[in-house]
Amino acid sequence: ASTSAASASAAGAAGAAAGGGRTSGGYLFRFRAPAGARSISVAGSFNNWDMNATPMSDADGDGVWEAVVDLAPGEYQYKYVVNGTDWVVDPDNPAKADDGYGGQNSVAKVTAGGAARARASASAAGTAGAAAGGGRTSGGYLFRFRAPAGARSVSVAGSFNNWDVSATPMKDPDGDGIWEVMLPLSPGEYQYKYVVNGTDWLLDPDNPLKADDGYGGQNSVAKVGGGGAASASVSSGGSGGSAGGSGYLFRFRAPAGARSVSVAGSFNNWDKNANPMSDPDGDGVWEVRIPLAPGLYHYKFVINGKDWVVDPENANTADDGFGGKNSVLNISSAGNERTPGTVAGVGAQPVEARASPPRSGTPPRRDLWAERGPIRFSYRPGKPVKTVVVAGAFNDWSKTATPMKDDDGDGVWTAELELAPGKYPYKFVVDGNEWIPDPTAAVKEADGYGGVNSVLIVPGDEPTKEITAHRGDGVVAGAAIAHDRTAIYVTREDTATITLTLRVADEDVEDVAVVPRTESRRIPLEPFTHDGRYEYWRGRIPFDSVATGYIFSVEDGGNTFLVDRGGLESDGDSPWYFVPKGVSIFETPRWIRGGVIYHIFPDRFANGDPGNDPKGDPRNPNGVRPWRYEPLTASPDGWNAKYGGDLAGVIEHLDYLDSLGVTVIKFNPIFQAPSSAKYDISDYTKIDPQFGDDEVFRNLITEAGQRGMRILLDGVFNHSGDQHPFFRDVVNNGPSSPYYDYYRILKWPFPARFEGSGPNAPANYYICWWGFGQLPSWNTANPKVRDYLFSAVEKWMKFGIGGWRLDAPHGAGHDFWKAFRIAMKRLRPDAYLVGEVWKMPEPWLRGDEFDATMNYELRQAIIDFFAEEKEDAESFAARAVSILMEFPPQVAPIEYNHISSHDTKRFRTLAGGSLERVRQAAVFQYTFPGIPVIYYGDEVGVEGENDPDCRRVMPWGDAAHWDSGLLENFRRLGRLRRTGRLPAPVRWDPIFARNRVLVALSSDGERSVVSVFNASDAAVPGLKIPVEGRIEDGRYRDLLGGGEVDVRKGVMVLSGLPPRFTAVYEKIGKAEE
């Protein structure tokens, strides 16, 4: 069934939008490129996979790129290459072949006198050229479906693609209403359905073969034979299951009390609801038959929706990556027998399970206490490369943070990372500048730049179904319970105590207590916070009481339940204790709690000494600009601007900072460097002369200390500047330089002149921060580099600074920061170390690296709710609690909570210029756990777009750009925090969240306040808010405005909230009668 027209494309017609085919001048490759494509080429077996050999063009600008290649008759594998980095298969060619690296290549078949890719139209219904249906063809199995009117998309989902709706899209290129896709299917039997518009699952109306879908409906069945449409027979597969004419039979003898059993595995995306089992004869053996293609499958049985157990009758197992085992089933192509399983291949997968087995004599259950093994990333470039790095959301997309290795020289580069449960987009970075998706990744998503990211999903303890819970009903939702080894749930701040946290379903239980292994008493925990789905109970208790082990006691509706390592205990067996062995002490500095940080960009705050203004700077030959509040454009003129701000100017305004309640002054880098931002440091031991000298800095520390303020410096240890003398020596002397291995040099010699892009771009010769050649990356694994940097740090620590904000930590790596912490804490045990970590802080906060991180996730949540109104109060409250619970209890009160910075748009600009929204965000900062950070000028309403515009000068004396009312609000917050009337909270618990109204409790353990926000430009009528059990009855007064409200019989009465209303209430006495 082939076409004979000389110009027929793979899509079946001359001039089709995309595809390829034989033409009179050669083989025509045609490809509709994604938006943003700047170049397309075709690489394949015909040009030695050279992506530069066959460029394509889009002469008419219609988005379809073309190239004609003279090809002799034969079969050729190929891919399209987008923008020189993204290798993609031909979406309009169903013929594929394994590329040898876990992915596929497209296949072009060139014949002497016909179309290169013949298209067969035999349908499953048995008639060639049928309007719809499907069938076996020379190029694979053709699915054809006449979609209903209004269909915008059609795909086919089935047992061959894990029932993935998005895996196999179909096309209707000629608009006749018949959608098609060709799939290469091995002989066997496959169940499937068509999915219309992503939601409607439909049977194939032209295929009479059906099978029960397990949910009261049916699936269509495609039988693919070796030479026709015959189905393959399946033989018995051994203990624990067997094969039959309609699939593999899983059989499991469940323990007494099993109410439901299902099987979950790699064949159904580990969905415990996908394949329920049944025990119709009540003999205790549960069964389900599942059609499986030949291949290797991991699986477990799931009892009562919560207990995941291996198949006790199957000896073949593999590590599950989370401290346990999976059963392994291997269906071979020869008779589909079951064989011992092995794990091989590339991609991202869990490795190195470490947990001990559960108590003997009982079926294994989930282990709440199991350590999670690392995730192994693997990549086979298929060509000689110098470096491979994996970059993604887990390391702030750093091109240097996670280098991969090929130690055995087999061409497969690997790296391992410990990752918490979550979703992680990522790519591989080859030789510093080629970004490539993982060809083995099962999940991908758009990267926002016309390409795709690979996506790794690390499963956690999240229930797969919504939880229904009611306090006092005597039932506890076991699926919601969590208590793992991370510092979020178990941590020690000193030798005497330990803090324990248990997660349960929200509004589900009446009491939670810890039951020590060696004591009969119950040690009560207290409700800490809740997010609408979960509730967290926490307590700080004597360590000796639980050192040998503990479990939890949960009470509800008169019933008592035990929670041990296996979860909610109900079978009466001896408890499986949590044993906090190895939980090290993680102490964070106490002095910074309750403080206020003021962030200064030194060149823009104040010019106190015009005598040190830079003169004749090659980047700014006219010297400093006049001190004028003005926008700064994203151009060399804007980035290189210098205004003459210095340390003397800060000293002159210390009383101003004191009036704001500031306790910490955080600077951007102050060490010698050419730029205004000073992140291109040339001397770590010298204050930049533009800012002053050692004497001025000592004076600043002294004067600030007299006002109760400490100094926080910006540590730039991932990279130096290209004018650093060590790097200049490398540039001049290459490998003979004693500093050659101080940096991460890729190749030598350097070109006579570096260029911004192309082969002479700096990133092709040495690793540099985000490809910026003026910021060469240190080789922080080199002990000599560490000695040099640590000696510079020691100098400033001895000056008496309070700590460091640590720039771009992903690039230097965890080992460097572990050594850094040890060195700093030896010099000053209470030094405050905060890392610039934008997402996923937990790996940095285990007690051996940072004390806190810059809370960018909270910043974004504040922006979305208060500034841009992208979410309602309920969503924001849940999000804020989720963020809070990412931090150990000794970290949350000292998190660096900022809303503006030198790297981001100013908050007021994001808020559309609204001062009231700035005011509300500030009040939230001061009532949420963590240290509120004021970026210089935010307190008077300074605006600014992205860098460099967010770095405008402080508008001293400029009444038009200085809002005194906003400044007084910040000063009031500072006074209240300094006097203790506004507690520095360790706990934040949302009490009421609806539409744009948020009410929350903030507490430091002794004092509590209630904050109320109407984050709307519209007034809200009177509210009666139920607060029983969370807020005491009484009379409350607003610390900000003086208004008063009552709480009577567990109800807070608010008479009405004006637009943008904000209040912070403290209890002052009994409610008025």
LOVEXDO-381348 format. One line per 5 residues: number of its first residue (from 1); for each residue x, y, z of C-alpha. Coordinates in steps of 0.5 Angstrom, whole numbers, plus 500, padded with zeros to 3 digits. Each point is the difference from the previous one (the first is absolute). Example, Ala and Ser with C-alpha at 12.3 -4.5 7.8 and 13.67 -1.06 7.14 Angstrom:
BEGIN
1) 525:491:516; 502:507:498
***
This chain:
BEGIN
1) 500:500:500; 505:505:498; 499:507:496; 503:501:493; 500:508:499
6) 507:502:500; 499:506:505; 495:496:505; 503:502:507; 499:496:506
11) 494:504:502; 497:497:494; 499:506:495; 505:504:496; 501:507:503
16) 498:497:507; 501:505:506; 506:496:502; 503:493:500; 504:497:494
21) 501:496:494; 503:499:493; 500:505:495; 503:501:493; 506:503:503
26) 501:496:506; 497:498:506; 496:506:503; 501:501:508; 494:505:502
31) 499:502:508; 495:505:503; 505:503:506; 498:502:506; 499:507:502
36) 507:504:501; 504:495:495; 506:504:498; 503:495:496; 498:493:498
41) 504:494:497; 499:493:498; 506:495:503; 500:492:498; 503:494:498
46) 501:503:493; 504:506:503; 504:497:506; 495:503:504; 503:507:499
51) 495:505:502; 504:505:496; 500:497:494; 493:500:497; 497:507:502
56) 493:501:499; 496:506:498; 493:504:500; 500:504:494; 493:502:500
61) 500:501:508; 494:495:501; 503:497:506; 502:493:495; 507:499:499
66) 503:496:494; 506:497:498; 501:495:493; 505:495:501; 503:495:495
71) 499:493:502; 501:494:497; 494:494:501; 501:498:507; 498:501:508
76) 502:506:503; 500:502:508; 499:507:501; 498:506:505; 499:507:500
81) 504:505:504; 497:506:502; 504:506:502; 507:496:500; 498:496:506
86) 493:497:500; 500:493:496; 493:498:499; 496:495:496; 496:501:494
91) 493:501:503; 497:498:493; 504:494:499; 497:494:504; 506:496:498
96) 505:499:505; 506:496:503; 504:500:506; 505:505:500; 505:496:505
101) 499:505:506; 493:499:502; 497:504:495; 498:499:493; 502:503:493
106) 495:501:494; 501:495:494; 500:502:493; 499:495:495; 502:502:493
111) 498:495:494; 502:501:493; 493:502:497; 496:501:505; 498:504:507
116) 505:500:505; 496:498:505; 494:496:498; 493:500:504; 496:494:501
121) 493:501:501; 497:493:502; 496:501:506; 498:495:506; 493:499:497
126) 504:497:494; 499:504:494; 505:504:496; 499:508:500; 494:500:505
131) 498:506:503; 502:499:507; 503:494:504; 507:498:501; 504:494:498
136) 507:497:499; 504:503:494; 507:500:498; 502:506:504; 496:498:506
141) 493:500:503; 496:505:497; 494:503:505; 495:504:496; 494:503:503
146) 494:504:497; 500:505:506; 493:504:502; 499:507:497; 503:505:505
151) 506:496:501; 506:504:501; 505:495:502; 500:492:500; 505:495:503
156) 500:493:501; 502:497:507; 501:493:502; 504:494:503; 506:502:495
161) 501:507:503; 498:499:507; 493:503:498; 503:507:500; 495:505:496
166) 506:504:498; 505:495:497; 497:498:494; 496:506:496; 497:499:494
171) 499:505:494; 495:501:494; 505:504:495; 495:500:495; 494:502:504
176) 495:495:498; 499:498:507; 504:494:500; 505:500:505; 506:495:500
181) 507:498:503; 505:494:498; 503:496:506; 505:495:500; 497:495:504
186) 503:493:501; 496:494:499; 495:499:506; 493:503:503; 499:507:502
191) 494:503:503; 498:508:498; 496:505:499; 499:507:497; 501:506:504
196) 496:506:497; 502:507:502; 504:497:506; 493:498:504; 496:496:496
201) 502:492:500; 497:497:494; 500:493:497; 502:498:493; 493:500:496
206) 503:496:495; 504:495:504; 495:494:502; 505:497:505; 499:502:507
211) 502:499:507; 498:502:507; 503:506:503; 500:498:507; 495:506:501
216) 493:498:498; 502:502:493; 504:497:494; 507:501:496; 501:499:493
221) 505:494:498; 505:500:495; 503:494:498; 507:500:497; 503:494:497
226) 507:498:497; 497:500:493; 493:502:501; 495:501:505; 501:494:504
231) 500:501:508; 506:497:503; 499:495:505; 503:500:507; 502:495:505
236) 501:499:507; 505:504:504; 501:497:506; 498:502:508; 496:506:502
241) 497:501:493; 499:497:493; 499:501:493; 493:499:496; 497:501:494
246) 498:507:502; 506:503:504; 504:498:506; 496:498:506; 503:503:507
251) 498:496:506; 501:502:507; 498:496:507; 498:507:504; 501:500:508
256) 493:499:504; 497:507:500; 501:502:493; 494:504:497; 503:502:494
261) 507:498:496; 502:502:493; 507:500:496; 504:506:498; 506:500:496
266) 504:503:494; 495:497:496; 494:505:503; 505:506:502; 500:497:507
271) 492:502:501; 497:496:505; 493:501:498; 502:498:493; 499:492:500
276) 496:498:506; 500:493:502; 494:495:502; 499:494:504; 493:498:498
281) 500:493:503; 502:503:507; 506:495:500; 505:506:502; 504:500:493
286) 499:506:497; 501:500:492; 500:505:494; 502:498:493; 504:506:496
291) 502:500:493; 508:501:500; 504:501:494; 507:496:500; 505:504:505
296) 502:501:507; 495:503:505; 501:502:508; 493:499:504; 498:499:507
301) 493:499:503; 496:505:504; 496:498:506; 494:504:502; 503:506:496
306) 506:501:504; 504:494:502; 505:499:494; 503:493:500; 504:496:495
311) 498:493:497; 501:495:506; 500:494:494; 505:504:495; 507:499:502
316) 502:505:495; 501:507:503; 504:507:499; 501:506:504; 494:505:500
321) 505:506:502; 496:502:506; 503:494:505; 496:494:498; 499:496:494
326) 496:499:494; 498:493:497; 502:499:493; 496:497:494; 504:499:493
331) 495:498:495; 504:497:494; 499:500:493; 500:493:499; 494:497:503
336) 500:506:505; 502:496:506; 503:503:506; 507:501:501; 505:503:506
341) 500:507:499; 506:505:500; 500:507:499; 504:504:495; 500:506:495
346) 501:507:501; 496:506:502; 498:502:507; 498:495:505; 500:498:508
351) 506:497:502; 504:497:506; 494:499:505; 502:500:507; 495:498:505
356) 500:494:505; 494:495:499; 494:500:504; 499:496:506; 500:493:499
361) 493:496:500; 496:505:496; 499:502:493; 504:506:498; 497:506:500
366) 502:507:498; 505:503:504; 499:507:503; 507:500:502; 504:498:494
371) 506:504:497; 499:502:493; 505:498:496; 503:504:495; 498:501:493
376) 505:498:494; 500:504:494; 503:497:494; 501:502:493; 504:497:494
381) 502:506:495; 502:496:494; 506:504:498; 506:502:504; 499:506:505
386) 504:503:505; 495:502:506; 493:498:501; 496:503:506; 492:499:502
391) 497:506:501; 493:501:503; 495:503:505; 504:496:505; 506:504:499
396) 497:507:498; 502:498:492; 507:501:502; 505:497:494; 505:499:505
401) 497:497:507; 499:493:498; 506:497:495; 499:493:498; 506:495:499
406) 501:494:495; 505:497:505; 500:493:496; 501:503:493; 493:497:497
411) 497:506:498; 495:501:505; 501:506:505; 497:499:506; 498:505:507
416) 496:498:506; 496:505:504; 496:500:506; 493:503:498; 494:500:505
421) 493:498:497; 498:505:494; 500:502:493; 507:502:497; 501:502:493
426) 507:499:497; 504:500:494; 508:498:499; 505:505:498; 505:497:496
431) 507:504:499; 497:506:504; 495:503:495; 496:494:496; 494:499:504
436) 497:493:499; 493:497:502; 501:493:503; 498:495:494; 498:495:505
441) 495:504:504; 493:498:500; 497:507:502; 502:506:497; 497:507:500
446) 501:507:496; 506:504:502; 497:507:498; 506:501:495; 497:495:494
451) 503:494:503; 498:495:505; 503:498:507; 500:493:503; 496:499:506
456) 502:495:506; 495:499:505; 502:497:507; 494:497:503; 499:502:507
461) 495:498:506; 494:504:496; 493:496:500; 498:499:493; 493:502:502
466) 496:505:504; 500:499:507; 493:501:504; 501:501:507; 496:502:506
471) 502:502:507; 497:496:505; 497:494:496; 505:495:503; 503:499:493
476) 507:502:498; 503:501:493; 506:495:500; 502:503:493; 501:507:502
481) 505:498:506; 507:502:499; 506:500:504; 507:499:496; 507:501:502
486) 501:507:497; 501:506:505; 493:502:499; 498:494:504; 505:499:505
491) 506:504:502; 504:502:506; 502:507:501; 504:498:507; 502:494:503
496) 495:500:505; 493:500:496; 498:498:493; 494:503:496; 495:495:497
501) 495:501:495; 494:496:497; 496:501:494; 492:498:500; 494:502:496
506) 497:507:501; 495:500:506; 501:492:501; 502:499:507; 499:503:507
511) 507:498:503; 507:498:498; 505:498:505; 507:497:500; 500:493:503
516) 508:498:502; 502:493:500; 503:500:507; 494:504:503; 493:499:501
521) 498:507:500; 497:504:494; 504:506:498; 495:505:497; 501:504:494
526) 497:506:498; 496:502:493; 505:505:497; 497:502:493; 496:497:494
531) 499:501:493; 493:498:498; 502:493:499; 505:498:505; 501:502:507
536) 506:500:504; 501:498:507; 507:502:503; 504:500:507; 507:501:503
541) 501:494:505; 506:497:504; 504:496:496; 502:495:505; 493:498:500
546) 499:498:493; 508:498:498; 498:493:500; 494:500:496; 493:503:500
551) 493:500:496; 494:504:500; 494:500:503; 494:503:497; 493:501:503
556) 493:501:496; 493:499:502; 502:496:506; 504:495:496; 508:500:501
561) 505:498:494; 507:499:500; 505:503:495; 506:496:499; 505:500:494
566) 495:496:496; 495:505:500; 493:500:504; 501:493:504; 493:496:501
571) 502:493:500; 503:500:507; 507:497:498; 506:503:504; 501:507:498
576) 506:501:495; 503:506:504; 503:506:497; 507:501:503; 503:507:499
581) 507:497:500; 505:504:496; 496:507:500; 505:505:501; 500:506:504
586) 498:506:495; 501:507:504; 498:506:496; 502:507:503; 495:503:505
591) 503:507:500; 496:501:493; 493:498:502; 496:506:501; 504:504:495
596) 499:504:494; 505:500:494; 501:506:496; 503:499:493; 505:505:497
601) 503:500:493; 506:504:502; 500:505:494; 493:502:500; 499:501:508
606) 504:507:501; 506:503:498; 503:502:507; 507:502:497; 501:503:493
611) 507:499:501; 500:493:498; 496:500:494; 502:496:494; 504:505:495
616) 502:498:493; 497:493:501; 500:497:493; 493:497:501; 498:507:502
621) 505:505:497; 496:506:503; 500:498:507; 494:500:504; 493:502:498
626) 496:505:504; 496:497:506; 494:500:496; 494:496:501; 499:497:493
631) 498:494:496; 506:495:498; 500:497:493; 502:493:498; 506:502:497
636) 507:501:501; 499:507:502; 495:498:505; 504:494:503; 507:504:500
641) 497:506:503; 503:502:507; 497:505:505; 506:500:505; 496:497:506
646) 505:498:505; 501:497:507; 500:507:503; 493:502:497; 498:494:504
651) 503:502:507; 497:507:499; 493:497:499; 500:494:506; 495:504:504
656) 495:500:494; 501:492:500; 500:500:508; 493:504:499; 498:494:496
661) 501:495:505; 506:497:496; 505:495:503; 504:497:494; 502:504:495
666) 501:496:494; 505:502:494; 501:498:493; 507:499:499; 505:505:502
671) 507:497:498; 504:503:494; 497:499:494; 499:504:493; 492:500:500
676) 495:503:504; 497:494:502; 507:497:502; 498:493:499; 507:500:496
681) 505:500:505; 507:501:499; 502:500:507; 497:497:506; 504:503:505
686) 499:507:499; 494:505:500; 499:503:493; 503:507:501; 493:503:497
691) 497:498:507; 505:501:504; 506:496:504; 501:496:506; 500:506:505
696) 493:502:497; 497:493:501; 503:499:507; 496:507:501; 494:497:497
701) 500:494:504; 501:504:507; 495:505:498; 495:495:498; 501:496:506
706) 499:506:505; 493:500:497; 499:492:501; 501:499:492; 505:494:497
711) 503:500:493; 498:494:495; 505:500:494; 499:497:493; 504:494:499
716) 502:499:493; 504:493:500; 497:497:494; 504:504:495; 505:506:500
721) 500:506:495; 504:499:493; 505:506:503; 502:495:506; 508:500:500
726) 499:492:500; 496:500:494; 504:505:496; 506:495:502; 496:495:497
731) 498:504:494; 508:502:499; 503:493:501; 495:495:499; 502:493:503
736) 506:502:503; 497:505:504; 500:498:508; 492:502:500; 498:496:494
741) 496:495:504; 497:505:504; 495:501:495; 496:495:495; 504:501:494
746) 497:496:494; 505:501:495; 506:504:498; 503:504:497; 495:506:501
751) 498:504:493; 504:506:499; 493:504:501; 494:497:504; 493:501:496
756) 493:500:503; 498:494:497; 502:495:495; 507:495:500; 503:506:503
761) 495:501:506; 504:499:507; 495:495:502; 504:495:495; 506:501:503
766) 499:500:508; 494:500:504; 497:506:502; 493:502:504; 495:500:495
771) 504:501:494; 503:507:502; 507:500:499; 502:505:505; 498:495:505
776) 504:494:500; 498:495:505; 505:497:505; 502:493:500; 497:500:508
781) 502:492:500; 508:503:500; 502:500:507; 505:506:498; 494:504:498
786) 496:498:506; 506:503:505; 500:506:496; 493:502:500; 500:498:508
791) 506:504:502; 496:506:496; 494:498:504; 504:500:507; 502:507:499
796) 493:503:500; 497:495:505; 506:503:505; 497:507:498; 494:498:504
801) 495:499:495; 494:496:501; 500:495:494; 499:499:493; 495:500:494
806) 503:495:496; 499:501:492; 498:494:495; 502:495:505; 498:494:494
811) 506:501:496; 505:499:506; 496:494:502; 498:497:507; 507:497:502
816) 503:507:500; 494:503:504; 501:495:505; 508:502:501; 498:507:500
821) 495:499:506; 505:496:504; 505:506:498; 495:506:502; 497:496:506
826) 507:499:503; 502:508:499; 493:502:503; 495:494:502; 494:505:500
831) 501:503:492; 494:500:496; 501:497:493; 494:501:495; 501:497:493
836) 497:502:494; 495:494:499; 494:502:495; 497:493:501; 500:494:504
841) 504:502:506; 500:493:504; 506:497:498; 504:507:502; 497:500:507
846) 502:493:503; 504:504:505; 507:499:496; 499:506:495; 496:506:501
851) 496:503:506; 495:502:495; 498:502:493; 497:506:496; 493:498:500
856) 498:501:493; 494:496:500; 497:504:505; 502:506:496; 496:498:494
861) 494:497:504; 500:507:503; 500:504:494; 495:495:497; 495:502:505
866) 501:507:503; 503:503:493; 497:497:494; 494:496:503; 501:494:496
871) 497:495:506; 495:501:505; 501:500:508; 499:492:501; 505:498:494
876) 505:505:503; 499:498:507; 501:492:498; 507:503:496; 503:504:506
881) 499:494:505; 503:495:495; 506:505:499; 500:500:508; 500:493:500
886) 506:499:496; 505:503:505; 502:497:507; 497:503:506; 507:503:502
891) 501:503:493; 493:503:498; 500:506:505; 507:502:497; 498:499:493
896) 502:506:495; 493:503:498; 501:505:495; 495:503:495; 505:504:496
901) 507:499:498; 506:502:495; 498:495:496; 493:501:499; 494:505:499
906) 498:504:506; 494:498:503; 497:507:499; 501:499:493; 497:493:500
911) 494:503:504; 498:505:494; 503:506:504; 495:498:506; 503:503:507
916) 494:496:504; 503:493:497; 507:502:502; 497:501:507; 496:494:500
921) 506:496:498; 504:503:505; 496:498:506; 499:493:497; 508:500:500
926) 500:502:508; 495:495:502; 502:494:496; 506:496:503; 507:502:497
931) 504:507:500; 496:505:496; 505:503:495; 499:507:498; 504:502:493
936) 502:507:501; 495:505:497; 494:495:501; 498:503:506; 499:507:496
941) 497:497:494; 506:500:495; 498:496:494; 504:496:495; 500:495:494
946) 505:494:499; 507:501:501; 503:506:500; 494:504:501; 498:497:506
951) 507:503:503; 498:507:499; 503:505:505; 497:501:507; 496:507:499
956) 502:504:506; 497:507:500; 496:498:494; 493:501:503; 496:498:493
961) 503:493:501; 500:499:508; 494:498:503; 500:502:507; 494:496:502
966) 502:494:498; 507:501:503; 496:501:507; 497:494:499; 506:496:499
971) 503:504:506; 494:498:504; 501:493:499; 507:500:502; 498:503:506
976) 495:495:502; 505:494:498; 506:503:504; 495:501:506; 497:493:500
981) 493:502:499; 501:497:493; 502:494:501; 506:496:496; 495:494:498
986) 502:493:500; 493:498:498; 495:503:495; 494:497:499; 494:502:496
991) 493:500:503; 496:503:495; 502:501:492; 494:501:495; 500:505:494
996) 505:505:501; 499:500:508; 506:497:504; 500:499:508; 506:496:503
1001) 503:499:507; 507:502:501; 504:497:506; 507:500:503; 497:495:505
1006) 499:505:506; 496:506:496; 495:500:495; 497:505:495; 495:499:495
1011) 501:503:493; 494:502:495; 501:502:493; 495:502:495; 504:499:494
1016) 495:503:495; 498:507:497; 493:499:502; 497:501:507; 498:493:504
1021) 493:500:504; 500:498:507; 503:493:502; 499:495:505; 506:495:500
1026) 500:494:504; 507:500:504; 498:495:506; 506:496:502; 505:505:497
1031) 499:506:503; 498:502:507; 493:504:501; 502:507:502; 501:507:498
1036) 505:501:494; 503:507:498; 504:501:494; 507:502:501; 500:504:493
1041) 494:504:500; 497:499:507; 493:497:498; 497:495:505; 496:494:499
1046) 497:494:504; 501:493:500; 494:497:503; 498:492:501; 505:499:495
1051) 498:505:495; 504:506:498; 495:505:498; 503:505:494; 495:506:499
1056) 503:501:493; 506:500:496; 502:506:496; 504:499:493; 507:498:502
1061) 498:500:507; 506:497:504; 500:499:508; 505:496:505; 496:499:506
1066) 502:499:507; 496:497:506; 499:506:505; 494:497:505; 493:497:500
1071) 495:501:495; 495:506:501; 493:497:502
***
